[in-house]
């Protein structure tokens, strides 16, 4: 049989980057993916991987993990290089991911990772005339890729092309978007699964013209049925009688119009959120819906959705779906623009929380608009409250962790009959939380929590402004179009404060405390630079009330502030001007921010009804915390190692970075407690907070003494796994 003139071949990620050195034609040189695009790709990869991975798996077990298909790309061969016609965004992002995985493996500093690093390096870059030649050849990208590859501070020149700036921003976000277990214990298995089990299909065109013909055909003609089309076919086939098919088709079209036909993914997001929120029993089932929601409906329409007869399918199609699509569209709009009454929906969207399944869970087609909005507001307020409490207690790692941890709440919400039920249910859940705002007293900025700190400062700043009678401008404080930045009240000058703080670690801890931070417009923040407090406080007077409150003059003839904030909320002991911003002033400010958090996220103020005597609800025991964390987060925690006797409460931890030795201790509930008093469930953020390094593999970096010799938490964990102590964890 003669060979086809246009051929498609399958490639793993490893064979893709082994077989090709890519180049970009001038018209293909823009890398335009945003954070959401990169997040979607990484979520797809990591969620698929985590559905297979279990702690204790050996590298070779990854060869049996289910493969994942990343779609097609189009190219044509041009001398020694392959010119990419379609697929540049995915392949560029994969290349950035490979660079980052190599860096994580290097930072782990483990001898057994050498082969993993050796597997990655030739895929990232080869050599050409003695120089490093990256897998995607682009002269304008080369300097940036060198800095990223060598883990050097990135300095972009003036007039840098937008695509290169975008490339740098996305490379930085990969650090933040990878789940912690993949940055740590699962790293080598994820590397080998990605290289050997993730696949693409390359369509080989003969030249540029044919490449574009293929590209246009794939995107403009012969479009196959999507998941929503397949679902429509199933529902209408089961719902039809002699004369209702035109009416059902019109209802389906109306639903798509409501969702917005300009966004091809809107219908997919709607169906996934609806089915997970209202029907999924567990996380595995939610994953099945994410993969094939139309297939899930076909398998579960009768038993799980109550669709048995043609009238049931007809009602669901022309009534329930249309109305719920309208609700979803309202929520989606509220996620984009701050809307009165649905503000927490906007806040959760900015924090990238997967809130839509939760918001849809308690809704019923019979709800009035007012009932729908009230339910959505209560649920969104609850998610926001839990998010903030987890953040200040150093328990928040990734948005999908919160989704997993709260999944049982979603199922409970479906049983709520009315708004009162929703309020009481969520109030009970709040009362069961073992995390309070008292943790704010030790909370501060770290290299890995800037976005969360900025959000907290935005909410605190906006609250004070609102109480002074001004509009809610949280959206402006969080906007990228009019950027606000975190301002350190203490300049980055250790020598100024050395007599007071003694050590650089103590200086860094106090300088980064939440109470030592403000939110200021970027242009103002840049102009303050390293000016002393006595000079900066004069400038603060012209900023928002939270910043201006540091100056004594702010309290003179300012009734909206003194009456609307200080007297109304009894803040006289916490809110007053200072002439010197020392450690005592930081601690006072920390207590002020703690009180503001309590006011903003007070459950009753949010509409959540706490049960009687809620304050006496017992906190979970250390072992129950460990088991719950293991169940929802997939990895092994320090608390779990304490629980099985591999580590002990009170045991000292050591970390050496740049020849400086840092210490911490394992506290009574299995957390890592730093000298500053901050506590962490996970070693990596604890190490980042202690050293100021944005990424650090805490399991390798933190060590305990065993028989007089340092032994890493990595080896402690491996030993516990080998002994079977963590089986069934």
WOMO-V100219 format. One line per field, one symbol per residue. phi: phi as a letter, one per 30 degrees, with the letter a starting at -180 (. if undefined). psi: psi as a letter, one per 40 degrees, with the letter a starting at -180 (. if undefined). burial: # if it has 9 or more other C-alpha atoms within 8 Angstrom, else .. A space follows every 50 residues. Layout:
# WOMO-V100219
phi=???
psi=???
burial=???
This chain:
# WOMO-V100219
phi=.ddddcccbdbdeddddddbccbcdedcddccdceddddddddedddddd dcdbejddeddddcdedbccjcbcbbdbhdccddcbjedddddddddddd ddddddddhceddeddddddedddacbbhicdbdecdaedcedddddddd hcedbdddideeddededdddddeedddeddddbdcedddeddddcbcbb ccccddadddedddedddccbiddddeddddeedddddcdbdbcdedddd dddddddddjddcdcddddddddddddcbddadddddddddadddddddb eddccicccedddddddccddddddddddddddddcbebejbeddddddd ciddceedddeddbedddeddeddddddddddddddedddddchcccbed ddeddceededddddddbddddddeddddddddcbbdddedcdadbdcbe dddddeddddddedddddjcddcedddcdddbdcbdcdddddbeddcedd cicddddddddcdedcbbcbeeddedddhcddeedddddeedcddddddd cededchbeeddddcddechcedcbadbcbccdddddddddddedddddd cdedddiccddehddcdddddedddddddddccicccdedddecidbbdi ddcbbcbhicccbabdddcicdcdddjdbbdcddddddddcidebadddd ddbbcbhicdbddedddddddddidcdid
psi=hihidhihiihiddddeddihiihideeehheiadddddddddddddddd ediiheiiddedeeihihheaiihiihgbeihhhdheddddddddddddd ddddddddfhdeeddddddddeddiaihfeihhidhhhdeedddddddde fihhhhiiehidddddddddddddddehidddebdedddddddddeehii hhhhidadddddddddddddifhihiddddddddddddeiadeedddddd dddddddddgedheeddddddddddddedhdidddddddddgddddddde ddddefgdiddddddddecdddddddddddddddddhhhhdfdddddddd efhgdddddedeiideiidddddddddddddddddddddddeefehdidd dddddeddddddddehdadddddddddddddeifhiededdeiahidefd dddddddddddddddddeeiihfddddeiddghiihhhdhiggdddeddd eciddddddddeideeiihiidddddddbfiidddddddddeaiddddee hdddehfgddddddcdddefededhiiiehgadddddddddddddddddd fhdddeehhiiifdeehiiiidddddddddddedahiddddddeediihe hiiihhhfehhiiiihaeefihhideeiiididddddddddehdhhgddd dhiihhfeihhiddddddddddeedehe.
burial=..........####.###.#####...#..#.#....##..#..##.### ..#.#......##.#..#...######...#####.###..##.###### ######.#.#..#..##..#######......#####....#.#..###. ............######.##.###.###.#################### ######.#.###.#####........##.###.###.###....#..##. ##.###.##.#....###.###########..#.##.##..######..# ##....#..#.##################.#..##..#...######### ..###########...#...##########################.##. #####.#..#####.#..#.############....#.##########.# .#################...#.##.###...#########.....##.. ##.#.##.##############..#.......#..###.##.######## ##.##....########...#..#####..#...##########.###.# ###..#.####..........##.###.##.###.#########.##.#. ######.....######.######...#############.##.###### ####......########.##........
